[in-house]
């Protein structure tokens, strides 16, 4: 008899997550579970709290109520298993650092107390840049790169961490079609290798092609689950207030 092991815990679970900015509620009692080894989109209108959800889970903004668990553990115990790619708009691109140096920042756990970089660290960084098609730009100052190239470099930094959970805040915003295709390919490869990918996403028309699961969010969770069952016209209507920014034929019935 073949014995199966215990089920893998959710890569990320949110129970009753609430966030307030002053007296303004941004997230209210969000319940969501991000399955391991899947690629999930977080979608919703502007101001729905999508970016705030990731930041709150990572402890970057204060939480008013609720519980967050990564792989069944608190953030402090699981931090080494998590990689975060923020929105490009939140990064200081004038900081004088080369692309290869940005990627090596993802190796900080292996650099030791003195932060000495070795040939092995550089080789690892170059390998990650190659995975995102940016090896020829390794010595370019990060601010001299295009928006899409910058996004690829930050993805390479996340790859260098060797994480099991990748949290990305609008990874396709402001990039061209070729860059978007390259990023999708890398993310789907991570998923196929057993990693979990969670991305804030704004283009509803690509959800069925890019993602396995979806969380529809508008301050609270409207629907969650496989794209085939949760990404419906009815759920989208409730999320966007009846005005869908997409061809409704692309949603499930």
C-alpha positions in Angstrom: 0.0 0.0 0.0 1.3 3.4 -1.0 1.1 5.8 1.9 0.5 9.5 1.1 2.1 12.1 3.3 0.3 14.8 5.2 -1.1 17.6 3.0 1.1 20.6 2.5 0.0 23.7 4.4 -1.1 26.8 2.5 1.9 28.9 1.4 0.0 31.9 2.7 -3.2 32.1 4.7 -5.1 35.1 5.9 -7.7 34.9 8.6 -9.8 38.0 9.3 -7.1 40.3 8.1 -8.1 44.0 8.6 -6.0 47.1 7.9 -6.9 50.7 8.6 -5.2 53.9 7.5 -6.2 56.2 10.3 -10.0 55.7 10.6 -10.3 54.6 6.9 -10.7 50.8 6.5 -8.6 49.5 3.6 -9.1 45.8 4.2 -11.9 44.3 6.2 -11.9 40.7 7.5 -10.1 39.2 4.5 -10.1 35.4 4.5 -7.9 33.9 1.8 -5.8 30.8 1.3 -3.0 30.6 -1.3 -2.4 27.0 -2.3 1.2 25.7 -2.5 2.5 25.1 -6.0 0.0 27.3 -7.7 0.0 30.7 -9.4 -2.6 33.0 -8.0 -3.7 36.5 -9.2 -5.1 39.1 -6.8 -7.4 41.3 -8.8 -9.8 44.2 -8.1 -10.4 47.8 -8.8 -8.1 50.7 -7.9 -8.2 51.2 -4.1 -9.4 47.7 -3.4 -6.4 47.0 -1.1 -4.5 44.6 -3.3 -1.0 46.0 -2.7 -1.9 46.7 1.0 -2.7 43.0 1.4 0.8 41.9 0.4 2.4 44.6 2.5 0.3 43.7 5.5 1.1 40.0 5.2 4.8 40.9 5.1 4.6 43.3 8.1 5.3 46.4 6.0 2.1 48.1 7.2 0.4 47.6 10.5 -2.5 45.1 10.8 -5.6 46.2 12.8 -6.8 42.6 13.2 -6.4 39.1 11.9 -3.8 36.4 11.5 -1.2 35.7 8.8 0.6 32.4 8.4 3.2 31.4 5.9 3.5 27.6 5.5 1.6 27.3 8.7 4.1 29.5 10.6 4.4 33.2 11.6 6.3 35.5 9.3 9.4 35.5 11.5 9.8 31.7 11.2 9.2 31.6 7.4 10.9 34.8 6.2 13.7 33.0 4.4 11.2 31.1 2.3 9.6 34.3 0.9 10.6 36.7 -1.9 8.9 40.0 -2.5 9.0 42.1 -5.7 7.5 45.5 -5.0 5.9 47.9 -7.5 8.4 49.7 -9.6 7.0 53.1 -8.5 8.1 52.4 -4.9 11.8 51.9 -5.8 14.5 54.6 -5.8 16.0 54.0 -9.3 18.6 56.8 -8.8 20.5 54.7 -6.3 24.0 54.1 -7.9 24.0 50.3 -8.1 24.5 47.9 -11.0 22.1 45.2 -12.1 24.3 42.4 -10.9 24.7 44.1 -7.5 20.9 44.3 -7.1 20.6 40.6 -7.8 23.4 39.8 -5.3 21.3 41.6 -2.7 19.0 38.5 -2.9 21.9 36.4 -1.6 22.2 38.3 1.7 21.5 35.2 3.8 24.6 33.5 2.4 26.9 36.5 2.5 27.8 36.2 6.2 28.2 38.9 8.8 30.8 40.9 6.7 28.8 40.8 3.5 31.7 39.6 1.5 30.8 38.7 -2.1 32.7 35.8 -3.7 33.0 34.5 -7.2 30.3 32.0 -6.4 27.9 34.8 -5.4 28.6 36.6 -8.7 28.1 33.4 -10.7 24.8 32.8 -9.0 23.7 36.4 -9.7 24.7 36.0 -13.4 22.8 32.7 -13.6 19.6 34.5 -12.3 20.1 37.4 -14.7 20.4 34.9 -17.5 17.1 33.2 -16.5 15.3 36.5 -17.1 17.3 37.4 -20.2 19.3 40.2 -18.6 22.8 38.8 -18.5 24.1 41.3 -21.1 23.0 44.2 -18.8 24.7 43.0 -15.6 27.1 46.0 -15.4 24.4 48.7 -16.3 23.4 51.1 -13.6 19.8 50.1 -12.6 18.4 53.6 -13.2 19.7 53.4 -16.9 17.5 50.5 -17.7 14.0 50.6 -19.1 11.0 49.8 -16.9 10.7 46.3 -18.2 14.4 45.6 -17.8 14.3 46.9 -14.2 11.4 44.6 -13.5 13.4 41.6 -14.8 16.3 42.5 -12.6 14.1 42.6 -9.5 12.7 39.3 -10.5 16.2 37.9 -10.8 16.9 39.2 -7.3 13.9 37.2 -6.1 15.2 34.1 -7.9 18.5 34.5 -6.2 16.8 34.2 -2.8 15.9 30.6 -3.6 12.4 31.2 -2.2 9.4 28.9 -2.1 6.8 31.7 -2.2 7.0 34.7 -4.5 4.9 37.7 -3.8 4.8 40.2 -6.7 3.0 43.6 -6.8 1.9 44.3 -10.4 4.9 42.6 -12.1 3.6 43.4 -15.6 2.8 47.1 -15.0 4.5 49.3 -17.6 6.4 46.5 -19.4 6.3 45.7 -23.1 4.7 42.5 -24.5 8.1 40.7 -24.8 9.0 41.4 -21.2 5.6 40.3 -20.0 5.9 37.1 -21.9 9.4 36.5 -20.5 8.3 37.2 -16.9 5.2 34.9 -17.2 7.4 32.1 -18.5 9.8 32.4 -15.5 6.9 32.5 -13.0 5.2 29.5 -14.6 8.5 27.7 -14.5 8.8 28.4 -10.8 5.3 27.1 -10.2 6.0 24.0 -12.3 9.0 23.4 -10.0 6.8 23.5 -6.9 7.0 27.1 -5.9 4.0 29.3 -5.1 3.4 32.6 -7.0 1.0 35.3 -5.9 0.8 38.4 -8.0 -1.3 41.6 -7.9 -2.6 41.8 -11.5 -4.6 44.4 -13.4 -5.2 42.9 -16.8 -8.3 40.7 -16.5 -8.0 39.5 -20.1 -4.8 37.5 -19.3 -5.9 35.9 -16.0 -7.2 32.6 -17.6 -3.9 32.2 -19.6 -1.5 33.1 -16.9 -2.9 31.9 -13.6 -4.3 28.8 -11.9 -6.2 30.5 -9.1 -7.7 33.9 -8.4 -8.6 36.1 -5.4 -11.1 38.8 -6.3 -10.7 41.6 -3.8 -12.5 44.8 -3.0 -11.6 45.7 0.6 -12.8 42.2 1.5 -12.5 38.9 -0.4 -15.3 38.6 -2.9 -14.4 35.2 -4.4 -11.4 32.9 -4.3 -10.5 29.6 -6.0 -9.5 28.1 -9.3 -9.9 30.4 -12.3 -12.4 28.0 -13.8 -14.9 28.4 -10.9 -14.0 31.8 -9.2 -13.4 34.0 -12.2 -17.0 34.4 -13.1 -19.1 37.3 -14.5 -21.2 37.4 -11.3 -18.1 37.6 -9.1 -16.4 40.1 -11.3 -19.6 42.2 -11.3 -19.6 42.2 -7.5 -15.9 43.1 -7.4 -16.0 45.9 -9.9 -19.5 47.3 -9.1 -21.0 46.1 -12.3 -18.5 47.8 -14.6 -16.2 45.2 -16.0 -12.8 46.4 -17.5 -12.7 43.4 -19.9 -14.6 41.3 -22.4 -17.1 39.4 -20.3 -16.8 36.4 -22.6 -13.3 35.8 -21.2 -14.8 35.1 -17.8 -16.3 31.8 -16.8 -20.1 31.6 -16.8 
